[in-house]
Amino acid sequence: MKMNATLIFPTLEAVKEARKSIENVVNYTPLQYNSRLSDKFGANIFLKREDLQPVRSYKLRGAYNKIKTLFNEGKVSQGIVCASAGNHAQGVAFSCKQLQIKGTIFMPVTTPKQKLEQVEMFGGNFVEIRLAGDTFDASKNAALEFAKTSGAEFIHPFDDVQIIEGQATLALEILEQQKEAIDFVFIPIGGGGLASGIATVFGKLSQETKLIGVEPKGASSMRTSIDNNLNTELSEVDGFVDGAAVKRVGDLTFEICKNALEDCISVDEGKICETILQLYNKDAIVLEPAGALSISALEQYRDQIKAKNVVCIVSGSNNDITRMEEIKERALLYNGLKHYFMVKFPQRPGSLKDFVLNVLGENDDITHFEYTKKNSRETALAIVGIELSNPSDFNGLKQRMQQLGYFESYLNDNPDVLNMLV
């Protein structure tokens, strides 16, 4: 493939050296056959369980390889600094404690509390957390400024050749673990470091394998860049899939992925939530949104993967339990089971009872209700959330609401209002 001559690209030989460098710190994670998913898609589905790393994500591979290299070269006398939405921070913190190096970690203000606590736990007295900005990109700018003024070495989460070579070590494991030919590998993409690493190894050792990149719909920076044939920064991203909500992928990772990926697709955040709940309830696997990306993409490739050998990279499990209600809500909305309405209620006794008896279906349930009687007008508005047992019940519910004069507006189609409710 044509390469940018100004960039240093990862090599298979360097990946093998990285493996030796990190082998005493990183787990050799299982490649597990999943019978439920295999039956569902008529394929052989294997999960590469990077959620079983000491820091519960693959990010430790790249972070330790990079920091250990700097340590061996005597370049960490002023410490290191990084920016991360969570998983890279944990890998860096773990590495700092292992090598007894001072680390300063910049994280977005919006980072889930669970991830902040994990970074503190893994880094101990060797790391300091600084919250800056609402996104990864804002935190990165603060970290780069800190690096300039302090002399600390900046550890990029993805756009660095040694980070990529560290992440690539999991690809070596996959090829050792799966003796039969691998037809597809589904790879979550945030900044593109993991996909670039896997592409480096598979491009040399398993060229027939199709590599499919998977991004959240609200942060499809790699797909956008490939379409434009130019590394393109998104104007905004949906931060829900915090481990993959990156406005701009790396220059190096873009150059690798634009040529190496068979396809790069996006998955609705609601679909990701549905996948998280299914894996938890049916497989006892707890994943964060970014960790469920690759499995969430299988539905889009149902026809192509039939009777094929498929690997999904399960990238991380650092999910804050307090997010589960939001995850459930997003899954219900995605599946057409949760609907919000602005409802007109006559200001008379018994109007709510009439609504329940004559509008709601037998299996419908009110899960949200906001109403305040403020004046003596004939009607007053209420926001009502209704959960259905079957998405096909929606049309009947809406028709009854309209026929009986309760319907004012449907709120699911208004993203600004919906974001306030969810």
N, C-alpha and C positions, 0 to 999 in steps of 0.2 A: 504494500500500500504506500501511497505517496505521503511523505512525512515532512513536517516543518523542521528545517535544518537547525533552527535556533533553539529547539527544545531537546532535552536529553530524554530518550525514551527507555522504558524498562526493558530488560532482557530476561530470557529464561534462565541464563546462568546466574544472574543477580538474584532472581527469585529463589533459586536453590540455595544460594549463600544466605539469603534472608531467613530461610527456613532453619538453617543451623543456628543463626543468631537468636531466634525467638523460641526455639523448641523447648527450653526449660521453663518458659513462662506461659506459653499459649497451649491450650488444650487441643488435642487431635479429636475434633468433634465428630460425632456419628453421622453417617449418611443413612437415614432411616426410610425404609419402605413404608408408605402410608396406604393401608388397605382401603380405607374409606374413600379417599380421594381417587385412588386407582380405580375402584369400582364405579365411582361417579362419572369419571371421564373415559373409562375404557382404555386406560393407559397404565404404564408402570410409573407411578409418581414417587420420587424420593425427595426427602427433605434434608438439606444440609443444615444441621442444628447449631448454627453459630450463636444462638441464644444460650447455649450451654458453656460459653466461655466464662472465665472468672469475672469479667465485667459485664457479662450477659449480652455481648455483641462482638462482631468481627473486628471492630475498630482497634482493639488491642494489638492485632497483628501489625498494622501499619505504624501505629504510634510507637510501639516498642522498638520496631526495626529502625525507625528514623532516629529516635532519641538515643538508642544504643550506639548507632553509628556516630552521632555527634559526640557522645561520651567517649568513645574510643579515640576520636580525633582530638580530644581535649578542648572542645568548643562550648562547653556548658558552664564555664566559670561564673557567668552572669545569670545563670538559670535559663529556663525556657518559658515561652508564653504561647498560648493557643486561644482560639475562639471556637466555640462549639455550642450546639443546641442540646448536647447531653452525652451521647455515646463516645464521641471522640474525646471529650473532656474526661470521661471515666478511664479511657485507655491511657491518656496522657497522665492522669493522676496516679493510676496504678504503676505506670512506668517510672514516674518520679520517685515513688516510695521504694520501688525495687532497686533503683540505681542511686537513691539518696541524693536527688537533684531538686533544687528549688524550682517550683513551677507556679506561674500566675495564669489563671484560667478565666477568660472572659466568656460570659454566657448571657443570652438574652434575658431581659426582665421577665419575659413570658415563660421561661423554662419551668416545667412541672417541678413541684417541690421534691418529689421522689428522686428526680435526677440530681438535684442540688445536694441532697443528703447522701446519695451514692458517691458523688465526686468527693465530698468531704471524707466519707468512710474509706475510699480507696486510696486517697492521697495523704490522709493524716496530717501531720505537722509540716509536710513538705510542700503543700499547695495552698494557695490563696485564691478564693473565688471573688471575681468582680462582675457585677451585673451591669450591662450596658446595652441600651437599645431594645427594640421590640423584635428584631429579626437577627438571624445569623450574620447577615451582611453588616449590620450596624455594629455588632459585637466584634466582627473581624476588623473593621476599621479602627476600633478602639484598641484592639490587641496589637495591630501593626504600629500604631502611634506609640504604644508602650514599648514595643521592641526597639523603635528608633531612639527613644530617650533613655532606656535602661541598658541597652546592649544585650538583652536576652534574645535567644534564638527563637524565631517564630516557627511553630510546628503547624503547617497547613493541614487541614483535615482531609484533603483529597488531591490537591493539585501539586504533587511532589513525587518525584520518581521513586524515592525510597518508601514513602507511604504506600504507593501503588504496589511496589514489589512485596511489601509485607502483606497487604491484602491478598495478593496473588497466591500466597502459600496455601490458601484453602482450596484453590483449583488443583494443585498438586495432590492434595488429599483426596479430592473427589475422583480423580482419575485412577488413583490407587484403590479406592474403595469400590468403584463400579467397574467390574471386569468387562461387561458387555458395552457395546457402542452406545454413547449418549447422543440422543437425537436433538434434544432441546435443553437449554439451561435458561431459566427465568431469573433475572438479576434485578434487585431493587436499585434505583438510581436516585441519588441526591445530587452530589457534586460529580459523580462518575468515577471515583477512585476504585471502588470494588469492581465495577464493570470493566474498567481498563486493565485491572490486574488479571481478571479471569480471561479477558481477551488475549492478553500476552501469553498465557500458558496454553489455552486452547488453540490459539493461532499457530502454535508450533506442534502441539502434541495430539490435537483432535480437531482438525480443520473441518471435518464434516459436520460437527455439532453446530446447530443454529443457536446463536446467543440473542436472547430477547430482553431488552431493557424495559423496565417498568417504573413509571413515575406516577405520583398522585396527580389527578386532573387539575388541581389548583396550583401546581408547581411544575409544569412540564417544560422546564428550561432546556433539557437535552433535546427533546423532540422539536422544540421551536428552533433551536440552533441548527439542528440537522436540516430542517426544512429550509432555513435561510442560507445554509452553507456558510454560516458565520456564527461564532459564539455570541449569543444574543442575551442581554439581560432583560428579564421580565420586569414590567413596571410594578407589579405587585404579586404576592403569592398568598395562598391559603395556608396558614401556619399549622393547621390541624395535624398533618403528618409531620411533626416537628423534626424527625430524623431525616427527612428528605425535602424539606421546604427551603430550597436554595434558589435564589433569583438568577444566579449565573453559574454555570458549571465551569470547571477549570479549563484553561487553554490547552494544557497537555491532555487532560481526559477527553476533551472534545475532539482533538486531533485523532486520538486512538479510537474512540467510540464511533465517530461518524463513518469510519471505514470498516470497523470490526463487527458492529451489531447487524444482525439480520433484520431487526425491527426494533422500534422503540415506541411503546404504547403507553397510554395513560389510563388510570383506573379511578372511577368516582370514589370520593371519600366515603360515601355511604356503603358502597360495595366492600371497601376495606373494613369498615365497622362490622358488617355482616360476617365477613371472614373471621375476624377476631372472636366474635361470639360463638361461631361454629367450632372453631379450634378449641376454645375454652370448654364448651359444653360437651363436645363429642370426642375430643382427642386429649383433653386435659393439658393442652399447650397454651401457655399464657404469652401473648405477643403484644408488642407495641405496634402502632399503626404502620411504621416503616417496615417492621418485621413481617407483616402480613401482606406486603405489596405483591411479592412474586406469586403467592398462592391465589391472590385475588385476580390475577391476570389470566388464570387458566380458562375461565369461561369464554374469554374472547378467542382462545385458540383451541376450542373444543374439537373442531373438525380436524385440524392439522395434527394434533397430538394423539389421536386415537391409535392405539396399539403401539405407541412409541415409548421409548425410555426417556423420562423427563426428570430433571433436577430443578428444584426450587430452593433458592438461597433464603433461609430463614435468618434474617440479619440481626434481630435483636428482640429482647423481651423486657426492656425497661419501661414498663407501663405503670403509671400512677393509678392505683385502684379508685381514686376519686374521679377519674375520667370515665368510669364504666357507665354511668348514667347517660353522659353525653354520647358515648359510643352506641349504647342501646337506642337512644333517640334518633341518631343519624341513620342507623340501620333500619329502623321502622319507617322513617321518611323515605329512604331509598326504595324500600319494598312496597310503598304505597299503603302502609298500614297505619300511618299517623297523619292526621289532617287538622289544620287550624283554620278556624272561621271567625269572621266578625259577625256576630249574631244580634238581631234586633229583638229585644224582649219587651212586650207590652208591660207598662208599669202598673200591674195589678196583681193581687195575690193569686198564686197558683200557676203563674205563667211558666215557671221553671218546671213544675210538675207536668204540665201539658207538653212541654218540649221533650222531656224524658219519655213520656208515654207515647207520643204521636210522631216524633221525629227519629229518635234513636231506634236502631234495629235491635233485635233480641240479643245479639252478641257484641253490640257496640258499648264502649266504655268512655266516659268523660274523664280525662286525665289532667286537664288544665281548665281553669275557670277564673276569669278576672272581670268583676262587675262591681260598680259602685253606683248607688242611687243618689244622684246629685241634684235633681230638679224635679219639677212636676210635669215634664213633657210626657206625651203619650207613650213613647218608646225610649229605651236606653240601650246602648251598645255594650256587648260583652265579648271578650276574646275567649273562645272555647276550643280546647284541644280534644280530639276524639280519636281513640284507637280502635281499629277494626280487626276482626279475626281473619278477614279475607279481603284483599284489595278490590275484588269485584263488587263489594258492597258499597263502594264509594258513590257511584252514580245514583243509586236509590236513596242514599242518605241526603245527598245534595238536592235531589228532586223534591223530597218531602219537605226539606227546609224551605225551598222556594215556594212550593205550593201553599204552605201554611203561613207564609209571610215572615219567616224568621231570618231568611238569608240576607246578608248585607254584602259580604265579600269573602273571597277565598284567599287565605294568606300564604299558602305554600308557594304560590307563584311570585311572592314579593320577597326577594332575598334579604332586603334590609330589615323588614319586620321579622322574618323568620330567624335571622341571626340573633336578634334580641331575645327570642323566645327559647331557642335551643341552647 
